[in-house]
Amino acid sequence: MSDVGHAPDGRFGRVELVAAERRFAVDGVPVALGSRAFDLLAALVARRDRVVGKDELIEVVWPGLVVEDNNLQVQISALRKVLGAAAIATVPGRGYQFTVAAAAPIGTSWAAAWPAAETQSPATPTVASARASASAATSGRRCRLLVADDNKVNRLLLCRSLALLEHEVASVENGRQALAALRSERFDLLLLDLQMPELDGFAVLEERSTDAALQAVPVIVTSSLEGAAAVARCIELGADDFLHKPVNPMLLKARVEASLERKQLRDRERGLLARLLPDLPAHLRQGGAAADGQRVTATLMAARLGGIEPLAAAETPAATLDMLGSWSTLMVDAVEAHGGWVHQFAGDGVAAAFGTGAPADAALQALEAALEMRALGDQFNGERGAAGRPAPTLAIGLATGTVTIGYGGTQHRAALVCVGAAAQRAARLEALAGAAGETLIDEATRAALAGRADTEPRAGADILSPADIGPVHALRVRRFRSEP
């Protein structure tokens, strides 16, 4: 029997949930969720302190029914589309976990919650405002800001300005406390005063310049010091920006959002390198040095929408682009939810890589992603069909082998590249799948799956495809077995 009514009511980042009333809002705007999606969200929120297994979620959301994993994956992806990809984490082999921390009980104003930051010892960073950053919505996680200023009035005013921008803020009163906080907790941005006791802002910047972990947190200096010399020294020591006091609220908003956006891009780059290039030296992941790349065994995916030309001819350009945007969101979410990374994107097509370890693990991740893409595609096309709009097809190719992955390009424009015979086979398999909308896999992928997928030889593949593509297999059913 469903127990979603036991989910705690309250705010979680941008989300407000009232389970008893089946009410759900994002940024204060009511959002309509399907019955199963709401039950699933309530179940995850109620158990947000742990990873929840697929079987447990299915029993809660579909009590007494026999349901395939694909149904759960479809609802998870629908929730991620509303909440952001990182709001529900996938823990491979274990299940899912709701990752957004509780913000405040319903009925508590953000302004009322904010002053609590100054009621505890300033040596310990405390939450000043507990609402997720609207500017960080694309990143899918909360942005945490640290303010270091010895003047209590300045500290309060700056914290309040940041709270009104809907960021989560902590504060300390000197540079030594700032360094301790940065080394013990995760922060996305430091706003640093220069003239402080014990350890001033310049000393903090000097310490930061020798510590790669601290360099990952951008710094905006806020100071009343006049003259270009102070600004130049801060920039030389690695500060990202400089704001003169009293801080203009409009400039503060613009500089904070720009710094957070740059950090988000750097974090994604480091995460990508850590995932796809696990043996890459740490200093190459952290900084701007070009990665040397690595030869890895991975499963490559190529996926593309079919029937775009007649569809585009029947709709306005804006409607076509909106459709491609929605499709891209769903496909990229399915890839990333199963440990993959998109290395090529072309509007109606994506190419992704899965795994750098055991071929069986990489192939299974890619297969799970392909199955979820199929399920999401069916739901997407069902919605278009109900609205009387034409539906595209989806062709997917999977190939396993050794490829070279790394960053390539010029000094001013670089991108993740993935080259090798397996990448070429995946693209050819996608082209072979064509308008039929099949999922085709090569022999290496079929062998790596070790009987977990039901496949059949693709008739005529030896004629329609290049000779070096080898045996081709079509995925016969849209599910897989958990064990060979």
C-alpha positions as CSV (number, residue, x, y, z in Angstrom):
1,M,0.0,0.0,0.0
2,S,1.3,3.4,-0.9
3,D,2.7,5.5,2.0
4,V,3.3,8.7,0.1
5,G,1.2,10.6,2.5
6,H,3.9,10.3,5.1
7,A,6.3,12.5,3.1
8,P,7.3,15.6,5.0
9,D,5.6,18.7,3.7
10,G,7.9,21.6,3.1
11,R,10.3,23.3,0.8
12,F,13.1,21.5,-0.8
13,G,15.3,23.9,-2.8
14,R,13.0,25.4,-5.5
15,V,10.3,22.8,-4.7
16,E,7.3,23.1,-2.4
17,L,5.5,19.8,-1.7
18,V,2.3,19.2,0.3
19,A,1.7,15.5,0.0
20,A,-1.7,15.4,1.8
21,E,-3.1,18.0,-0.6
22,R,-1.2,16.5,-3.6
23,R,0.1,20.0,-4.2
24,F,3.4,20.6,-6.0
25,A,5.0,23.9,-7.0
26,V,8.4,25.0,-8.4
27,D,9.5,28.6,-7.6
28,G,6.0,29.2,-6.2
29,V,4.3,28.2,-9.5
30,P,2.0,25.2,-9.3
31,V,3.1,22.4,-11.5
32,A,0.8,19.6,-12.7
33,L,2.3,16.1,-12.2
34,G,0.8,12.8,-13.2
35,S,-0.5,10.6,-10.3
36,R,2.4,8.2,-10.5
37,A,5.0,10.9,-10.8
38,F,3.7,12.7,-7.7
39,D,3.6,9.4,-5.7
40,L,7.2,8.7,-6.8
41,L,8.4,12.2,-5.8
42,A,6.7,12.0,-2.5
43,A,8.2,8.5,-1.8
44,L,11.7,9.8,-2.7
45,V,11.3,12.9,-0.5
46,A,10.1,10.8,2.4
47,R,13.2,8.6,2.1
48,R,15.7,11.4,1.1
49,D,18.1,10.3,3.8
50,R,19.0,7.1,1.9
51,V,19.2,5.4,-1.5
52,V,15.9,3.8,-2.4
53,G,15.9,0.6,-4.4
54,K,13.9,0.2,-7.6
55,D,11.8,-2.7,-6.2
56,E,10.9,-0.6,-3.1
57,L,9.8,2.4,-5.3
58,I,7.8,0.2,-7.6
59,E,6.0,-1.4,-4.6
60,V,5.2,2.0,-3.2
61,V,4.1,3.7,-6.4
62,W,2.5,0.7,-8.1
63,P,1.4,-1.4,-5.1
64,G,0.4,-5.0,-6.0
65,L,1.2,-4.5,-9.7
66,V,3.8,-6.2,-11.9
67,V,5.7,-3.3,-13.5
68,E,8.8,-3.1,-15.7
69,D,11.7,-1.0,-14.7
70,N,11.1,1.1,-17.8
71,N,8.0,2.6,-16.2
72,L,10.0,3.7,-13.2
73,Q,12.7,5.2,-15.5
74,V,10.1,7.2,-17.4
75,Q,8.7,8.7,-14.3
76,I,12.2,9.5,-12.9
77,S,13.1,11.3,-16.2
78,A,9.8,13.2,-16.1
79,L,10.6,14.4,-12.6
80,R,14.2,15.3,-13.6
81,K,12.9,17.4,-16.4
82,V,11.0,19.5,-13.9
83,L,13.4,19.5,-11.0
84,G,16.8,19.4,-12.8
85,A,18.9,16.4,-13.6
86,A,20.8,16.3,-10.3
87,A,17.7,16.5,-8.0
88,I,17.3,12.8,-8.2
89,A,20.7,10.9,-8.2
90,T,21.1,7.5,-9.8
91,V,23.3,5.2,-7.8
92,P,24.2,2.4,-10.2
93,G,23.2,-1.0,-8.9
94,R,21.3,0.4,-5.9
95,G,18.5,2.8,-6.9
96,Y,17.7,6.5,-6.6
97,Q,18.0,9.3,-4.0
98,F,16.4,12.7,-3.7
99,T,19.4,15.1,-3.2
100,V,17.8,18.5,-2.5
101,A,18.0,19.4,1.1
102,A,15.0,20.7,3.0
103,A,14.9,24.5,3.0
104,A,12.2,25.7,5.4
105,P,8.8,24.6,6.7
106,I,5.9,25.9,4.7
107,G,4.7,29.2,6.2
108,T,8.3,30.3,7.0
109,S,9.4,33.3,5.0
110,W,12.9,33.4,3.5
111,A,13.5,36.8,5.1
112,A,12.6,35.3,8.5
113,A,14.9,32.4,8.1
114,W,17.8,34.5,6.9
115,P,19.0,36.3,10.1
116,A,19.6,33.0,11.8
117,A,23.1,33.0,10.3
118,E,24.2,35.5,12.9
119,T,22.8,33.7,15.9
120,Q,25.6,31.2,16.0
121,S,29.4,31.5,16.4
122,P,30.9,33.3,13.3
123,A,33.6,30.7,13.4
124,T,31.2,28.2,11.9
125,P,29.5,28.9,8.6
126,T,25.8,28.8,8.9
127,V,23.0,28.8,6.4
128,A,21.7,32.3,5.9
129,S,19.1,31.6,3.3
130,A,17.9,28.1,2.4
131,R,16.4,28.5,-1.0
132,A,18.1,27.2,-4.1
133,S,19.6,29.6,-6.6
134,A,17.4,30.4,-9.5
135,S,20.5,31.1,-11.5
136,A,21.7,27.6,-10.7
137,A,18.6,25.9,-11.9
138,T,20.4,24.6,-15.0
139,S,23.0,22.9,-12.9
140,G,20.4,21.0,-10.9
141,R,22.0,21.6,-7.5
142,R,22.1,24.2,-4.7
143,C,24.6,27.1,-4.9
144,R,26.3,27.8,-1.6
145,L,28.1,31.2,-1.1
146,L,30.5,32.1,1.7
147,V,30.9,35.7,2.8
148,A,34.1,36.7,4.7
149,D,33.9,40.2,6.3
150,D,34.9,41.3,9.8
151,N,32.3,44.2,9.8
152,K,29.1,42.8,11.1
153,V,26.9,45.4,9.4
154,N,28.6,44.9,6.0
155,R,28.4,41.2,6.5
156,L,24.6,41.3,7.2
157,L,23.9,43.6,4.3
158,L,25.8,41.5,1.9
159,C,24.3,38.2,3.1
160,R,20.8,39.7,2.9
161,S,21.4,40.9,-0.7
162,L,22.6,37.4,-1.7
163,A,19.6,35.8,0.1
164,L,17.3,38.0,-1.8
165,L,18.9,36.7,-5.0
166,E,17.8,33.3,-3.7
167,H,21.2,31.9,-2.8
168,E,22.2,29.8,0.2
169,V,24.7,31.9,2.2
170,A,27.2,31.3,5.1
171,S,29.3,33.9,6.8
172,V,32.6,34.2,8.7
173,E,34.4,37.2,10.1
174,N,38.1,36.7,9.1
175,G,40.3,35.0,6.6
176,R,41.4,32.1,8.8
177,Q,37.8,31.1,9.4
178,A,37.2,31.4,5.6
179,L,40.0,29.0,4.8
180,A,38.8,26.5,7.4
181,A,35.2,26.7,6.0
182,L,36.4,26.2,2.4
183,R,38.4,23.2,3.4
184,S,35.6,21.5,5.4
185,E,32.5,22.2,3.3
186,R,31.5,22.7,-0.3
187,F,31.0,26.2,-1.5
188,D,30.4,27.6,-5.0
189,L,31.7,31.1,-4.5
190,L,33.6,33.2,-1.9
191,L,32.9,36.9,-1.4
192,L,36.1,38.2,0.3
193,D,36.8,41.4,2.2
194,L,40.5,42.5,2.1
195,Q,40.9,44.3,5.5
196,M,40.2,41.6,8.2
197,P,41.9,40.6,11.5
198,E,44.0,37.4,11.9
199,L,44.3,36.8,8.2
200,D,43.4,39.4,5.7
201,G,42.0,39.0,2.2
202,F,45.4,39.2,0.4
203,A,46.7,36.4,2.6
204,V,43.7,34.3,1.8
205,L,44.3,34.8,-1.9
206,E,48.0,33.9,-1.5
207,E,47.1,30.7,0.4
208,R,44.5,29.8,-2.3
209,S,47.0,30.2,-5.1
210,T,49.0,27.3,-3.7
211,D,46.0,24.9,-3.1
212,A,44.3,23.4,-6.2
213,A,41.2,22.5,-4.2
214,L,40.7,26.1,-3.1
215,Q,41.3,27.3,-6.6
216,A,38.1,25.4,-7.6
217,V,36.1,28.0,-5.7
218,P,35.9,31.4,-7.5
219,V,36.5,34.6,-5.5
220,I,34.8,38.0,-5.8
221,V,36.7,40.6,-3.7
222,T,34.5,43.2,-2.0
223,S,36.5,46.1,-0.6
224,S,36.5,49.8,0.1
225,L,40.1,50.1,-0.9
226,E,40.5,52.6,-3.7
227,G,43.0,52.6,-6.5
228,A,44.0,50.3,-9.3
229,A,46.9,48.8,-7.3
230,A,44.6,46.8,-4.9
231,V,42.5,45.6,-7.8
232,A,45.6,44.5,-9.8
233,R,47.1,42.7,-6.9
234,C,43.9,40.8,-6.3
235,I,43.6,39.7,-9.9
236,E,47.3,38.7,-10.0
237,L,46.6,36.5,-6.9
238,G,43.7,34.7,-8.7
239,A,40.6,36.7,-7.8
240,D,37.9,36.3,-10.4
241,D,36.3,39.8,-9.9
242,F,36.4,42.9,-7.7
243,L,33.5,45.0,-6.4
244,H,33.9,48.3,-4.6
245,K,32.0,49.0,-1.4
246,P,29.2,49.9,-1.0
247,V,28.3,47.2,-3.4
248,N,25.7,48.0,-6.0
249,P,23.0,45.4,-6.0
250,M,22.7,45.2,-9.7
251,L,26.4,44.7,-10.2
252,L,26.4,42.2,-7.4
253,K,23.8,40.1,-9.1
254,A,25.5,40.2,-12.5
255,R,29.0,39.4,-11.1
256,V,27.7,36.6,-8.9
257,E,25.7,34.9,-11.7
258,A,28.6,35.2,-14.1
259,S,31.1,33.7,-11.6
260,L,28.7,30.8,-10.8
261,E,28.1,30.1,-14.5
262,R,31.9,29.9,-15.1
263,K,32.3,27.6,-12.2
264,Q,29.5,25.4,-13.4
265,L,31.3,25.0,-16.8
266,R,34.6,24.2,-15.0
267,D,32.9,21.7,-12.8
268,R,31.3,19.9,-15.7
269,E,34.7,19.8,-17.4
270,R,36.4,18.3,-14.4
271,G,33.6,15.8,-13.8
272,L,33.8,14.8,-17.5
273,L,37.5,14.2,-17.3
274,A,37.3,12.4,-14.0
275,R,34.6,10.1,-15.4
276,L,36.1,9.4,-18.8
277,L,39.7,9.8,-18.0
278,P,40.2,8.3,-14.5
279,D,44.0,8.0,-14.8
280,L,44.5,11.6,-16.0
281,P,46.8,13.6,-13.6
282,A,44.8,15.7,-11.2
283,H,46.5,18.9,-12.2
284,L,45.3,18.5,-15.8
285,R,41.7,18.1,-14.6
286,Q,41.9,21.2,-12.4
287,G,43.4,23.8,-14.7
288,G,43.4,25.0,-18.2
289,A,46.1,22.7,-19.6
290,A,44.9,20.6,-22.5
291,A,44.3,17.0,-21.6
292,D,46.6,14.5,-23.3
293,G,43.7,12.1,-23.8
294,Q,43.6,8.4,-23.1
295,R,42.9,5.1,-24.9
296,V,40.0,3.4,-23.2
297,T,37.5,0.6,-23.8
298,A,34.0,2.0,-23.9
299,T,30.6,1.5,-25.4
300,L,29.7,4.2,-27.9
301,M,26.2,5.4,-28.7
302,A,24.9,7.2,-31.7
303,A,21.2,8.3,-31.7
304,R,19.2,10.3,-34.2
305,L,15.7,11.4,-34.9
306,G,14.2,10.3,-38.2
307,G,11.5,12.0,-40.3
308,I,12.7,15.5,-39.3
309,E,12.4,17.0,-42.8
310,P,8.6,16.4,-43.3
311,L,8.0,17.3,-39.7
312,A,9.8,20.6,-40.1
313,A,8.0,21.3,-43.3
314,A,4.6,20.9,-41.5
315,E,5.4,23.1,-38.5
316,T,6.8,26.6,-37.8
317,P,10.6,26.9,-37.3
318,A,9.9,27.8,-33.6
319,A,7.8,24.7,-33.1
320,T,10.5,22.5,-34.7
321,L,13.2,24.0,-32.5
322,D,11.0,23.6,-29.4
323,M,10.5,20.0,-30.2
324,L,14.2,19.4,-30.7
325,G,14.9,21.2,-27.4
326,S,12.5,18.9,-25.6
327,W,13.8,15.8,-27.2
328,S,17.4,16.8,-26.5
329,T,16.6,17.3,-22.8
330,L,15.1,13.9,-22.5
331,M,17.9,12.1,-24.4
332,V,20.7,13.8,-22.6
333,D,19.1,13.1,-19.3
334,A,18.8,9.4,-20.1
335,V,22.5,9.3,-21.1
336,E,23.8,11.1,-18.0
337,A,21.5,9.2,-15.6
338,H,23.2,6.0,-16.6
339,G,26.8,7.2,-16.4
340,G,27.3,8.3,-20.0
341,W,28.6,11.6,-21.3
342,V,27.5,13.3,-24.5
343,H,30.5,14.2,-26.6
344,Q,28.7,15.3,-29.8
345,F,25.4,17.1,-30.2
346,A,23.8,18.2,-33.4
347,G,20.2,19.1,-32.6
348,D,18.5,16.0,-34.0
349,G,21.4,13.6,-33.0
350,V,23.6,12.8,-30.0
351,A,26.7,10.8,-29.6
352,A,27.8,9.5,-26.2
353,A,30.4,7.4,-24.5
354,F,29.8,4.9,-21.6
355,G,32.4,3.6,-19.2
356,T,36.1,3.3,-19.2
357,G,36.4,0.0,-17.2
358,A,35.0,-3.4,-17.8
359,P,33.3,-3.8,-21.2
360,A,30.3,-5.5,-19.6
361,D,29.6,-2.5,-17.3
362,A,30.0,0.0,-20.1
363,A,27.7,-2.1,-22.4
364,L,25.0,-2.5,-19.7
365,Q,25.0,1.3,-19.0
366,A,24.6,2.0,-22.7
367,L,21.8,-0.5,-23.0
368,E,19.9,0.9,-20.0
369,A,20.3,4.4,-21.4
370,A,19.0,3.2,-24.8
371,L,16.0,1.5,-23.2
372,E,15.2,4.6,-21.3
373,M,15.5,6.8,-24.4
374,R,13.1,4.4,-26.1
375,A,10.6,4.7,-23.3
376,L,10.9,8.5,-23.1
377,G,10.6,8.7,-26.9
378,D,7.4,6.7,-26.8
379,Q,5.9,9.0,-24.1
380,F,7.1,12.0,-26.1
381,N,5.5,10.8,-29.3
382,G,2.3,9.9,-27.4
383,E,2.0,13.4,-26.3
384,R,2.6,14.8,-29.8
385,G,0.1,12.3,-31.2
386,A,-2.5,13.3,-28.7
387,A,-2.0,16.9,-29.9
388,G,-2.4,15.9,-33.5
389,R,1.3,16.5,-34.3
390,P,3.5,14.2,-36.3
391,A,5.9,12.0,-34.4
392,P,9.6,11.4,-35.3
393,T,11.3,8.0,-35.1
394,L,14.5,7.2,-33.1
395,A,17.4,5.2,-34.4
396,I,20.1,4.0,-32.0
397,G,23.5,2.3,-32.7
398,L,25.7,0.8,-30.0
399,A,29.3,-0.4,-30.5
400,T,32.0,-1.4,-28.1
401,G,35.7,-1.1,-28.5
402,T,38.9,0.9,-27.9
403,V,38.7,4.6,-28.6
404,T,40.8,7.7,-27.9
405,I,39.0,10.2,-25.7
406,G,40.2,13.7,-24.8
407,Y,40.0,17.4,-25.6
408,G,40.8,18.6,-29.1
409,G,40.5,21.8,-31.0
410,T,42.2,25.1,-30.9
411,Q,43.3,27.4,-28.1
412,H,40.1,29.3,-28.4
413,R,37.6,26.5,-29.1
414,A,38.0,23.0,-27.7
415,A,35.6,20.1,-27.3
416,L,35.6,16.5,-26.0
417,V,36.4,14.2,-28.9
418,C,36.0,10.5,-29.2
419,V,37.6,8.8,-32.2
420,G,38.1,5.2,-33.2
421,A,36.6,2.3,-35.0
422,A,33.9,1.7,-32.4
423,A,32.7,5.3,-32.7
424,Q,32.5,4.9,-36.5
425,R,30.6,1.6,-36.1
426,A,28.1,3.2,-33.7
427,A,27.4,6.0,-36.3
428,R,27.0,3.4,-39.1
429,L,24.7,1.3,-37.0
430,E,22.5,4.4,-36.3
431,A,22.4,5.1,-40.0
432,L,21.5,1.5,-40.7
433,A,18.7,1.6,-38.2
434,G,17.4,4.5,-40.1
435,A,13.7,5.1,-40.6
436,A,12.8,1.7,-39.1
437,G,13.7,3.2,-35.7
438,E,15.6,0.2,-34.5
439,T,18.3,-0.2,-31.8
440,L,21.3,-2.0,-33.5
441,I,24.4,-3.3,-31.7
442,D,27.6,-4.7,-32.9
443,E,29.1,-8.1,-32.1
444,A,31.4,-6.8,-29.4
445,T,28.5,-5.2,-27.5
446,R,26.4,-8.3,-27.8
447,A,29.3,-10.4,-26.4
448,A,29.8,-7.8,-23.6
449,L,26.2,-8.0,-22.5
450,A,26.7,-11.8,-22.0
451,G,23.1,-12.8,-22.8
452,R,21.4,-10.0,-20.9
453,A,19.8,-8.6,-24.1
454,D,17.4,-10.4,-26.4
455,T,18.7,-9.8,-29.9
456,E,18.4,-11.2,-33.4
457,P,20.7,-11.0,-36.4
458,R,19.9,-8.0,-38.6
459,A,18.8,-9.4,-41.9
460,G,20.7,-7.9,-44.8
461,A,23.1,-6.1,-42.6
462,D,26.1,-7.6,-44.5
463,I,24.8,-6.0,-47.7
464,L,23.5,-2.6,-46.4
465,S,26.5,-1.8,-44.2
466,P,30.3,-1.6,-44.9
467,A,32.2,-4.8,-44.7
468,D,34.2,-3.8,-41.6
469,I,31.2,-3.3,-39.5
470,G,30.9,-7.0,-38.8
471,P,27.8,-8.9,-37.6
472,V,24.9,-6.7,-36.6
473,H,22.2,-7.5,-34.1
474,A,18.9,-5.8,-33.5
475,L,17.5,-5.4,-30.0
476,R,14.4,-7.5,-30.1
477,V,12.6,-6.4,-26.9
478,R,12.7,-3.2,-24.9
479,R,14.0,-4.7,-21.7
480,F,17.0,-6.6,-20.4
481,R,17.7,-9.3,-17.8
482,S,19.4,-8.3,-14.6
483,E,21.5,-11.5,-14.8
484,P,22.8,-13.4,-17.8
